[in-house]
Amino acid sequence: MFIPNLLSAESGSESIVRARIVIVEDEPDLRDAVAEYLGASGYDVATAESASAARTLLETQSFHLAILDIAMPGEDGLSLGRWLRSKMPIGIIYATAAGTALDRIVGLELGADDYIVKPYELREVLARVRSVLRRVPQPAEPQGAKAETTANRRFMSFGPFHADLDGRFVTGTNGTVIDMAKSEFDVLEVFLTRANRLLTRAAISEAIGFVEDPESSRAVDIRIMRLRKKIEADPANPKFLRTVRGEGYIFSLPTGEGN
């Protein structure tokens, strides 16, 4: 049975951290319905009717995930999402009206982890929330627990970069952490664990939990474009993440690298 919590090790046992979600939506009926449904599913839920109210709330509270309506009076959800990402590591799901593909594309370019199209079913919201929360980094572990589990973590290297697949972060030269959205790391992990193999857009979409359609293919391309800017010395002539015209992509990892 799915347990809507994040787990952290503590003194040899598990301590439960209930996933915290903030819903920012200007339609009160919809906002309350989503909050009630997610609350009944075991999450800690807070709500805000505007970006301004959300900023006030987030001055004193932190969250694992935000569901942001894009089209709100005043500051829109895209602007709020950019601000959130500058303040804390958080999963972001944008809600957009049907037919506004441009909003979804812009949201993905800004690092959204997923999006939902209005009108939506509450079961769909729950499924997307669960999917994103699986990719949210766990709370920091006590030092003792870290020492015990480090040996079992999965690490991969490519060029000057080192990826911690369990900690879900990448470091570069001199150990500097690369600023990378969770949605970008999802795609990178797919490539690293399938290095030197041709991957179609459909295969990548399936691996990260997307349903393959034209918009999903566009979302994959956007995330690959952002990844190249962060891991390639010359994104226009990539060394690692190469395009195979008409086929898909391949992550080139020289023999001996990756461990």
Protein Blocks (a to p, Z undefined) as FASTA:
>chain_A
ZZfbddddeehiacddddddddddfblklmmmmmmmmmmnopacdddfbfklmmmmmmmb
ccfbdcddfbaghjafklmmmmmmmmoccdddddddehilmlmmmmmmnopabdcddddd
fklmmmmmmmmmmmpccddddfklmmmmmmmpccddehjbccdfklopaddehhiacddd
fklmmmmmmmmmmghiacdfklmmmmnopacdfklmmmmmmmmmmmmmmmgfblmlcfkl
ccdehklccddddehihZZ
